[in-house]
Amino acid sequence: MMRKWAMGMLGLGMISVTLAGCTLYWHKPGADMATFTAAHQECMKVSGTPVSEGQIHVNLDIYRTCLRARGWQRESASTTQPPAGYFRGQENEGPVTVTSVPSQPR
């Protein structure tokens, strides 16, 4: 019983370490920042409910479905050095400016 518990804790620890250095990005083969920005802003408009002048509350399920429909895939990558062509999308519901684009890693 104790051995089973220890193995479970070891597995949980390994998962925690693996996830600690990763975050989710949007990727589409051959796409650049301008392509992502255009898709992101269109999906923000589709998924957002206005809350004030220029500010929206984002339905993240609709936002993510919108990007997937445009050929984008959500993948995990390093938080410090994601591969080229990986872009940060909207991760909170807001309120946010409809034309804003999340900060991208350098």
TAQUIGI-V666099 format. One record per residue. N is the residue number from 1. RES is the residue in three letters. SS is DSSP state (alpha for helix, beta for strand, coil for the rest). PSI is psi in whole degrees, -180 to 180 (none if undefined). Layout:
# TAQUIGI-V666099
{{N RES SS PSI} {N RES SS PSI}}
This chain:
# TAQUIGI-V666099
{{1 MET coil -46} {2 MET alpha -39} {3 ARG alpha -40} {4 LYS alpha -43} {5 TRP alpha -44} {6 ALA alpha -42} {7 MET alpha -39} {8 GLY alpha -42} {9 MET alpha -38} {10 LEU alpha -45} {11 GLY alpha -43} {12 LEU alpha -41} {13 GLY alpha -41} {14 MET alpha -39} {15 ILE alpha -43} {16 SER alpha -44} {17 VAL alpha -41} {18 THR alpha -43} {19 LEU alpha -22} {20 ALA alpha -34} {21 GLY coil 12} {22 CYS beta 156} {23 THR beta 170} {24 LEU beta 138} {25 TYR beta 163} {26 TRP beta 137} {27 HIS beta 139} {28 LYS coil 120} {29 PRO coil 130} {30 GLY coil -3} {31 ALA coil 149} {32 ASP coil -178} {33 MET alpha -39} {34 ALA alpha -40} {35 THR alpha -44} {36 PHE alpha -45} {37 THR alpha -45} {38 ALA alpha -46} {39 ALA alpha -43} {40 HIS alpha -49} {41 GLN alpha -37} {42 GLU alpha -43} {43 CYS alpha -30} {44 MET alpha -44} {45 LYS alpha -43} {46 VAL alpha -37} {47 SER alpha -4} {48 GLY beta 146} {49 THR beta 123} {50 PRO beta 136} {51 VAL beta -22} {52 SER beta 179} {53 GLU coil 112} {54 GLY coil 0} {55 GLN beta 142} {56 ILE beta 160} {57 HIS beta 123} {58 VAL beta 131} {59 ASN coil 105} {60 LEU alpha -33} {61 ASP alpha -44} {62 ILE alpha -42} {63 TYR alpha -49} {64 ARG alpha -39} {65 THR alpha -40} {66 CYS alpha -47} {67 LEU alpha -41} {68 ARG alpha -39} {69 ALA alpha -23} {70 ARG coil 11} {71 GLY coil 7} {72 TRP coil 146} {73 GLN beta 142} {74 ARG beta 121} {75 GLU beta 153} {76 SER beta 149} {77 ALA beta 173} {78 SER beta 141} {79 THR coil -23} {80 THR coil -34} {81 GLN coil 74} {82 PRO coil 155} {83 PRO coil 158} {84 ALA coil 143} {85 GLY coil 8} {86 TYR beta 129} {87 PHE beta 143} {88 ARG coil 132} {89 GLY coil -172} {90 GLN coil 128} {91 GLU coil -7} {92 ASN coil 159} {93 GLU coil -21} {94 GLY beta -162} {95 PRO beta 145} {96 VAL beta 161} {97 THR beta 133} {98 VAL coil -30} {99 THR coil -1} {100 SER coil 154} {101 VAL coil 131} {102 PRO coil 150} {103 SER coil 138} {104 GLN coil 145} {105 PRO coil 153} {106 ARG coil none}}
